[in-house]
């Protein structure tokens, strides 16, 4: 043994310390990786699912669409009649003010008529009573289209009048045409009112459940949606 260099006495402990440190780090990391999924799982479990909205009865949706379009026609026809109800001798200023709104009103009525036709066509075909009612609506719709067309032609004559006297005469003719259109809209509302209180089974129930249809039938303002 003489002449040999002895091993350093600190070498075993120098090797043991890093080994212990590695074990400690491994345990700590293992603990972290175990906790992470647990936290994620608890967070996911705390999110409540969104409630599923109840299904919409297609017959009620059909009723809402028809009555909503009819409201648009009724209200704009009445507004045009109010705009035209003026004294033509009062001066050209009144006529100029009326001209500014007549075209927009007339376009709104025309859009309402188109919308009504579209809504009538959405009848649930698997409900026989609804199909029969749609046939009645279509007959009344044809009358309404003719009367609205005549009213729009009268309104165009009003807006193109070059003097206050012609303007007043055309306005009087337009008021008469609008009255006819209003009567046609009223006939549709009467049919709707009869449906809400009639004996058409589920169709009557659907129209009675529509606050828009009930308000239209009663001549009330359109309820907020």
C-alpha positions in Angstrom: 0.0 0.0 0.0 3.0 2.2 0.4 3.4 4.6 -2.5 -0.3 4.6 -3.5 -2.3 7.8 -3.3 -5.3 7.3 -0.9 -8.8 8.0 -2.2 -10.2 11.3 -0.9 -12.3 10.6 2.1 -14.9 13.2 1.0 -15.6 11.5 -2.4 -18.5 9.2 -1.3 -20.3 12.0 0.4 -19.7 14.3 -2.6 -21.5 11.7 -4.8 -24.3 11.1 -2.3 -25.4 14.7 -2.1 -26.3 15.2 -5.8 -28.1 11.8 -5.7 -30.3 12.9 -2.8 -30.9 16.2 -4.6 -32.0 14.4 -7.7 -34.4 12.2 -5.8 -35.9 15.3 -4.0 -36.4 17.1 -7.4 -38.0 14.1 -8.9 -40.5 13.8 -6.1 -41.3 17.5 -6.2 -41.9 17.3 -10.0 -44.0 14.2 -9.7 -46.1 16.0 -7.1 -46.6 19.0 -9.4 -47.6 16.9 -12.4 -50.1 15.0 -10.3 -51.7 18.1 -9.0 -52.2 19.8 -12.4 -54.8 17.4 -13.9 -56.7 17.6 -10.6 -57.0 21.4 -10.8 -57.9 21.2 -14.4 -60.6 18.7 -13.8 -62.1 20.7 -10.9 -62.2 23.8 -13.1 -63.9 21.9 -15.9 -66.5 20.4 -13.6 -67.5 23.9 -12.3 -68.6 25.1 -15.7 -72.4 24.6 -16.0 -73.7 23.6 -19.5 -75.8 26.2 -21.3 -79.6 25.6 -21.0 -81.2 24.4 -24.2 -84.0 26.9 -25.3 -87.4 25.3 -25.7 -88.5 24.5 -29.3 -90.7 27.0 -31.0 -94.1 25.8 -32.2 -94.0 26.3 -36.0 -97.7 27.3 -36.1 -97.1 30.0 -33.5 -94.1 31.2 -35.5 -96.3 31.3 -38.6 -98.9 33.3 -36.7 -96.3 35.8 -35.4 -94.9 36.3 -38.9 -98.3 37.0 -40.5 -99.4 39.3 -37.8 -96.1 41.2 -37.6 -96.2 41.9 -41.4 -99.9 42.9 -41.2 -98.9 45.4 -38.4 -96.3 47.0 -40.7 -98.9 47.5 -43.4 -101.6 48.8 -41.0 -99.3 51.3 -39.2 -97.8 52.7 -42.4 -101.1 53.1 -44.2 -102.5 55.0 -41.2 -99.4 57.2 -41.1 -99.8 58.1 -44.8 -103.4 59.0 -44.2 -102.4 61.2 -41.4 -99.7 62.9 -43.5 -102.1 63.6 -46.3 -104.9 65.0 -44.1 -104.0 68.7 -44.4 -105.6 71.9 -45.8 -104.1 72.4 -49.3 -104.8 76.1 -49.2 -102.5 76.5 -46.2 -99.5 77.0 -48.6 -96.8 75.1 -50.4 -94.7 74.6 -47.3 -97.1 71.9 -46.0 -97.0 70.2 -49.3 -93.2 70.1 -49.4 -93.1 68.6 -45.9 -95.6 65.9 -46.9 -93.7 65.0 -50.1 -90.6 64.4 -48.1 -92.1 61.5 -46.1 -94.6 60.1 -48.6 -92.1 58.1 -50.7 -90.6 56.5 -47.7 -94.0 55.6 -46.3 -95.1 54.1 -49.7 -91.9 52.0 -49.9 -92.5 50.8 -46.3 -96.1 49.7 -47.2 -94.8 47.9 -50.3 -92.2 46.1 -48.3 -94.8 45.1 -45.7 -97.0 43.6 -48.5 -94.1 41.6 -49.8 -93.3 40.4 -46.3 -96.9 39.4 -45.7 -96.9 37.3 -48.8 -93.7 35.6 -47.7 -95.1 34.9 -44.3 -98.3 33.4 -45.6 -96.2 31.0 -47.7 -94.5 29.7 -44.6 -97.6 27.8 -43.6 -96.8 24.5 -41.8 -98.0 22.1 -44.5 -98.4 19.2 -42.0 -101.2 21.0 -40.2 -104.4 20.7 -42.3 -106.2 23.5 -40.5 -103.3 25.9 -41.1 -103.3 25.1 -44.8 -107.0 25.8 -45.0 -106.5 29.1 -43.2 -103.7 30.0 -45.5 -106.0 29.7 -48.5 -108.3 32.3 -46.8 -105.3 34.6 -46.2 -104.2 34.3 -49.8 -107.6 35.4 -51.1 -107.6 38.5 -48.8 -103.9 39.1 -49.7 -104.8 39.4 -53.3 -107.4 42.1 -52.5 -104.9 43.8 -50.3 -102.2 43.8 -53.1 -104.6 45.5 -55.5 -105.7 48.2 -53.1 -102.2 48.9 -52.0 -101.1 49.2 -55.6 -103.8 51.8 -56.3 -102.9 53.7 -53.1 -99.2 53.8 -54.2 -100.2 55.1 -57.6 -102.2 57.8 -56.0 -99.3 58.7 -53.7 -97.0 59.0 -56.7 -99.5 61.4 -58.3 -99.3 63.5 -55.1 -95.5 63.7 -55.0 -95.3 64.6 -58.7 -97.9 67.4 -58.5 -96.4 70.7 -59.7 -98.8 73.1 -57.9 -100.5 73.2 -54.6 -104.0 72.9 -56.1 -103.2 69.7 -58.0 -101.4 68.5 -55.0 -104.5 68.9 -52.9 -106.7 67.2 -55.4 -104.4 64.3 -55.8 -104.0 64.1 -52.0 -107.8 63.8 -51.6 -107.8 60.9 -54.2 -104.9 59.3 -52.4 -106.8 59.4 -49.1 -109.7 57.6 -50.7 -107.4 54.9 -52.0 -105.7 54.6 -48.7 -109.1 54.1 -47.0 -109.7 51.2 -49.3 -106.3 49.7 -48.5 -107.0 50.2 -44.8 -110.3 48.3 -45.2 -108.5 45.5 -46.8 -106.0 45.4 -44.0 -108.9 45.5 -41.5 -110.5 42.4 -43.2 -107.3 40.5 -42.7 -107.2 41.6 -39.1 -110.8 40.5 -38.7 -110.0 37.0 -40.0 -107.1 36.8 -37.6 -109.3 37.9 -34.7 -111.8 35.2 -35.7 -109.0 32.6 -35.7 -107.8 33.5 -32.2 -111.2 32.9 -30.8 -112.4 30.2 -33.3 -112.5 26.5 -33.3 -109.5 25.6 -35.5 -107.9 23.5 -32.8 -104.1 23.9 -32.5 -104.2 26.8 -35.1 -106.6 28.9 -33.0 -104.5 28.1 -30.0 -101.3 29.3 -31.8 -102.9 32.6 -33.0 -104.4 33.2 -29.5 -100.9 32.5 -28.0 -99.4 35.2 -30.2 -99.4 38.6 -28.5 -98.9 40.3 -31.8 -102.0 38.6 -33.3 -104.1 39.5 -30.3 -103.0 43.1 -30.4 -103.7 43.3 -34.2 -107.2 41.8 -33.8 -108.0 44.2 -31.0 -106.7 47.3 -32.9 -104.1 47.9 -30.2 -100.5 49.2 -30.8 -97.9 46.6 -31.6 -96.5 45.0 -28.5 -92.8 45.3 -27.9 -90.7 42.3 -28.8 
